[in-house]
Amino acid sequence: MRAVQVTRTGGPEVLEVADLPTPEPGPGEVLVDVAAAGVNFIDIYRRSGAYPMTTPFVAGSEGAGTVARLGPGVTHVAVGDRVAWKEAPGSYAEQVCVPVAEVVPVPDAVSDEVAAATMLQGLTAHYLATSTFPVGKDDWTLVHAAAGGVGLLLTQIVKLRGGRVLATTSTEEKADLARGAGADEVTTYENFADRARELTDGEGFPVVYDGVGKATFERGLDALRVRGLMVLYGAASGPVPPFDPQTLNAKGGLFLTRPSLAHYTRDRAELVDRAEELFGWIGAGRLDVRIGGRYSLAEADRAHEDLQGRRTTGKLLILPR
C-alpha cells in the first residue's frame, strides 16, 4: 500500500510517499481502506518533532473509510462497515489499522469525506459548547479563528444551543464565512476585547473559546466578565507563556481550563454519543461541514504548508485513492 512516511522530523518536505507492507490488524483492531484522512495541527507537531515520535512513522491520525479485515476478538464491527475515527496513527495511507474502540459507525446520510472532516474538529467543537462551557440561551461567546475547522463548527453548535457568537477572523473573506456559519458579530484580532465589552454594556462575556493561544490569550482575559471562563484548547500561534495566577484574581476571579478531546471521550460510550449527535445534526441539515481543500498523498506537504500558513478555511483532507 502507499502511505505518507516521515523518516526524519522537520519541515513539510520530510513527508514522502512510500510503498509499505499492508498492516495486519492485531487483537481488538480493524484494517480499514481509507477513503479520506483529516489534516490537523497535531500532524504538524508530530512531523516537526514538537511532539516526539519514533521515526520512521506514517503521518496522520484521523479519517474515515470501509472495514476490510477484522483482527482477533473483534465482534461488533463487520467487514464492509463504514467507520470513522479521531485517533489512529498512520492514517495518511491507503490502509490503516484502527483500534475498534476508536471507530464509530458512519450513517448513510453522511459521506466518507464529511465523516473524516468531522471527527477531531467536530468532536472538539461539541465538547467545548456542550460540556466545557454548556452554552445556554443568549449566552455571548467569543470564538477565535471562527473561519477555521473548529471555529466554523463551534459557531454553528453555539447557535444550535441558542447562544450568540462574536467571531474573530483575519480577512473579510473569512469574516463572510463566519457570518455564514451564524456569527452574530465579527471583529478583528486587534479589538475583540473592546467589542466584547461594548456588546455587554461593559460587563464582558461568560466564556472565551481560544484555539489560537499566544497571540490572543492575554487580551482574551480582558473580554471576560467576573467569574468568566477562559477555554484554552489550542495554540495555533504558539504556546501561552507562563503567567501569574494572581492575574485571574485581578481580572475578576476568572477561571482557566486547558482541555483536550481525550478528556471528553474517556470511554467508548461518550465517544459514540458525541459522534452520533454530530452525525445526526449533519444528516438533518442542521450542521454544515466545510471542506476547505483536498490533497493527494503526494500533496501532503502542501496541505501542511497551507494549514501552517493559515491560508485555509474549514477542513483539509488527504484522499489516498
DAZITA-V717478 format. One record per residue. N is the residue number from 1. RES is the residue in three letters. PSI is psi in whole degrees, -180 to 180 (none if undefined). Layout:
n:N res:RES psi:PSI
n:N res:RES psi:PSI
This chain:
n:1 res:MET psi:159
n:2 res:ARG psi:144
n:3 res:ALA psi:160
n:4 res:VAL psi:112
n:5 res:GLN psi:147
n:6 res:VAL psi:112
n:7 res:THR psi:-18
n:8 res:ARG psi:148
n:9 res:THR psi:155
n:10 res:GLY psi:-151
n:11 res:GLY psi:-177
n:12 res:PRO psi:-24
n:13 res:GLU psi:-15
n:14 res:VAL psi:-7
n:15 res:LEU psi:115
n:16 res:GLU psi:138
n:17 res:VAL psi:131
n:18 res:ALA psi:152
n:19 res:ASP psi:118
n:20 res:LEU psi:158
n:21 res:PRO psi:146
n:22 res:THR psi:128
n:23 res:PRO psi:152
n:24 res:GLU psi:122
n:25 res:PRO psi:130
n:26 res:GLY psi:-172
n:27 res:PRO psi:131
n:28 res:GLY psi:17
n:29 res:GLU psi:160
n:30 res:VAL psi:144
n:31 res:LEU psi:129
n:32 res:VAL psi:135
n:33 res:ASP psi:114
n:34 res:VAL psi:124
n:35 res:ALA psi:-36
n:36 res:ALA psi:142
n:37 res:ALA psi:137
n:38 res:GLY psi:147
n:39 res:VAL psi:125
n:40 res:ASN psi:161
n:41 res:PHE psi:-31
n:42 res:ILE psi:-29
n:43 res:ASP psi:-38
n:44 res:ILE psi:-43
n:45 res:TYR psi:-40
n:46 res:ARG psi:-42
n:47 res:ARG psi:-39
n:48 res:SER psi:-17
n:49 res:GLY psi:-2
n:50 res:ALA psi:-37
n:51 res:TYR psi:105
n:52 res:PRO psi:135
n:53 res:MET psi:149
n:54 res:THR psi:124
n:55 res:THR psi:153
n:56 res:PRO psi:154
n:57 res:PHE psi:158
n:58 res:VAL psi:132
n:59 res:ALA psi:166
n:60 res:GLY psi:155
n:61 res:SER psi:-9
n:62 res:GLU psi:146
n:63 res:GLY psi:-171
n:64 res:ALA psi:154
n:65 res:GLY psi:-158
n:66 res:THR psi:133
n:67 res:VAL psi:126
n:68 res:ALA psi:-28
n:69 res:ARG psi:149
n:70 res:LEU psi:140
n:71 res:GLY psi:170
n:72 res:PRO psi:137
n:73 res:GLY psi:-2
n:74 res:VAL psi:125
n:75 res:THR psi:-31
n:76 res:HIS psi:11
n:77 res:VAL psi:143
n:78 res:ALA psi:153
n:79 res:VAL psi:133
n:80 res:GLY psi:-13
n:81 res:ASP psi:141
n:82 res:ARG psi:128
n:83 res:VAL psi:163
n:84 res:ALA psi:161
n:85 res:TRP psi:154
n:86 res:LYS psi:-20
n:87 res:GLU psi:100
n:88 res:ALA psi:99
n:89 res:PRO psi:136
n:90 res:GLY psi:24
n:91 res:SER psi:-13
n:92 res:TYR psi:72
n:93 res:ALA psi:164
n:94 res:GLU psi:-28
n:95 res:GLN psi:149
n:96 res:VAL psi:148
n:97 res:CYS psi:130
n:98 res:VAL psi:131
n:99 res:PRO psi:133
n:100 res:VAL psi:-24
n:101 res:ALA psi:-18
n:102 res:GLU psi:-19
n:103 res:VAL psi:142
n:104 res:VAL psi:145
n:105 res:PRO psi:142
n:106 res:VAL psi:121
n:107 res:PRO psi:162
n:108 res:ASP psi:-30
n:109 res:ALA psi:-5
n:110 res:VAL psi:127
n:111 res:SER psi:163
n:112 res:ASP psi:-43
n:113 res:GLU psi:-46
n:114 res:VAL psi:-40
n:115 res:ALA psi:-45
n:116 res:ALA psi:-34
n:117 res:ALA psi:-12
n:118 res:THR psi:-29
n:119 res:MET psi:-66
n:120 res:LEU psi:-51
n:121 res:GLN psi:-37
n:122 res:GLY psi:-45
n:123 res:LEU psi:-35
n:124 res:THR psi:-49
n:125 res:ALA psi:-37
n:126 res:HIS psi:-51
n:127 res:TYR psi:-34
n:128 res:LEU psi:-45
n:129 res:ALA psi:-19
n:130 res:THR psi:-21
n:131 res:SER psi:-53
n:132 res:THR psi:-52
n:133 res:PHE psi:100
n:134 res:PRO psi:103
n:135 res:VAL psi:133
n:136 res:GLY psi:178
n:137 res:LYS psi:128
n:138 res:ASP psi:7
n:139 res:ASP psi:129
n:140 res:TRP psi:133
n:141 res:THR psi:143
n:142 res:LEU psi:120
n:143 res:VAL psi:109
n:144 res:HIS psi:153
n:145 res:ALA psi:51
n:146 res:ALA psi:-13
n:147 res:ALA psi:1
n:148 res:GLY psi:-179
n:149 res:GLY psi:-51
n:150 res:VAL psi:-43
n:151 res:GLY psi:-44
n:152 res:LEU psi:-41
n:153 res:LEU psi:-42
n:154 res:LEU psi:-43
n:155 res:THR psi:-46
n:156 res:GLN psi:-40
n:157 res:ILE psi:-39
n:158 res:VAL psi:-44
n:159 res:LYS psi:-38
n:160 res:LEU psi:-31
n:161 res:ARG psi:4
n:162 res:GLY psi:7
n:163 res:GLY psi:180
n:164 res:ARG psi:150
n:165 res:VAL psi:127
n:166 res:LEU psi:116
n:167 res:ALA psi:143
n:168 res:THR psi:138
n:169 res:THR psi:168
n:170 res:SER psi:-15
n:171 res:THR psi:163
n:172 res:GLU psi:-34
n:173 res:GLU psi:-44
n:174 res:LYS psi:-33
n:175 res:ALA psi:-40
n:176 res:ASP psi:-38
n:177 res:LEU psi:-42
n:178 res:ALA psi:-42
n:179 res:ARG psi:-39
n:180 res:GLY psi:-28
n:181 res:ALA psi:-7
n:182 res:GLY psi:3
n:183 res:ALA psi:134
n:184 res:ASP psi:-36
n:185 res:GLU psi:147
n:186 res:VAL psi:137
n:187 res:THR psi:179
n:188 res:THR psi:172
n:189 res:TYR psi:-11
n:190 res:GLU psi:-33
n:191 res:ASN psi:24
n:192 res:PHE psi:-36
n:193 res:ALA psi:-43
n:194 res:ASP psi:-41
n:195 res:ARG psi:-38
n:196 res:ALA psi:-40
n:197 res:ARG psi:-41
n:198 res:GLU psi:-40
n:199 res:LEU psi:-16
n:200 res:THR psi:26
n:201 res:ASP psi:39
n:202 res:GLY psi:-5
n:203 res:GLU psi:-42
n:204 res:GLY psi:172
n:205 res:PHE psi:155
n:206 res:PRO psi:-21
n:207 res:VAL psi:144
n:208 res:VAL psi:126
n:209 res:TYR psi:110
n:210 res:ASP psi:107
n:211 res:GLY psi:6
n:212 res:VAL psi:-45
n:213 res:GLY psi:-121
n:214 res:LYS psi:-44
n:215 res:ALA psi:-19
n:216 res:THR psi:-16
n:217 res:PHE psi:-53
n:218 res:GLU psi:-45
n:219 res:ARG psi:-26
n:220 res:GLY psi:-33
n:221 res:LEU psi:-32
n:222 res:ASP psi:-13
n:223 res:ALA psi:-7
n:224 res:LEU psi:149
n:225 res:ARG psi:175
n:226 res:VAL psi:131
n:227 res:ARG psi:24
n:228 res:GLY psi:165
n:229 res:LEU psi:121
n:230 res:MET psi:117
n:231 res:VAL psi:101
n:232 res:LEU psi:101
n:233 res:TYR psi:3
n:234 res:GLY psi:178
n:235 res:ALA psi:56
n:236 res:ALA psi:-29
n:237 res:SER psi:3
n:238 res:GLY psi:161
n:239 res:PRO psi:149
n:240 res:VAL psi:131
n:241 res:PRO psi:158
n:242 res:PRO psi:143
n:243 res:PHE psi:162
n:244 res:ASP psi:121
n:245 res:PRO psi:-21
n:246 res:GLN psi:-24
n:247 res:THR psi:-39
n:248 res:LEU psi:-38
n:249 res:ASN psi:-47
n:250 res:ALA psi:-29
n:251 res:LYS psi:9
n:252 res:GLY psi:29
n:253 res:GLY psi:44
n:254 res:LEU psi:159
n:255 res:PHE psi:147
n:256 res:LEU psi:131
n:257 res:THR psi:146
n:258 res:ARG psi:82
n:259 res:PRO psi:168
n:260 res:SER psi:164
n:261 res:LEU psi:-34
n:262 res:ALA psi:-31
n:263 res:HIS psi:-19
n:264 res:TYR psi:10
n:265 res:THR psi:56
n:266 res:ARG psi:-19
n:267 res:ASP psi:169
n:268 res:ARG psi:-37
n:269 res:ALA psi:-44
n:270 res:GLU psi:-41
n:271 res:LEU psi:-50
n:272 res:VAL psi:-40
n:273 res:ASP psi:-45
n:274 res:ARG psi:-44
n:275 res:ALA psi:-41
n:276 res:GLU psi:-40
n:277 res:GLU psi:-43
n:278 res:LEU psi:-51
n:279 res:PHE psi:-33
n:280 res:GLY psi:-44
n:281 res:TRP psi:-42
n:282 res:ILE psi:-47
n:283 res:GLY psi:-31
n:284 res:ALA psi:0
n:285 res:GLY psi:17
n:286 res:ARG psi:-13
n:287 res:LEU psi:122
n:288 res:ASP psi:130
n:289 res:VAL psi:116
n:290 res:ARG psi:123
n:291 res:ILE psi:114
n:292 res:GLY psi:-13
n:293 res:GLY psi:145
n:294 res:ARG psi:134
n:295 res:TYR psi:148
n:296 res:SER psi:172
n:297 res:LEU psi:-41
n:298 res:ALA psi:-15
n:299 res:GLU psi:14
n:300 res:ALA psi:-35
n:301 res:ASP psi:-40
n:302 res:ARG psi:-36
n:303 res:ALA psi:-43
n:304 res:HIS psi:-41
n:305 res:GLU psi:-43
n:306 res:ASP psi:-42
n:307 res:LEU psi:-46
n:308 res:GLN psi:-33
n:309 res:GLY psi:2
n:310 res:ARG psi:39
n:311 res:ARG psi:10
n:312 res:THR psi:162
n:313 res:THR psi:150
n:314 res:GLY psi:-153
n:315 res:LYS psi:140
n:316 res:LEU psi:141
n:317 res:LEU psi:145
n:318 res:ILE psi:127
n:319 res:LEU psi:105
n:320 res:PRO psi:-21
n:321 res:ARG psi:none
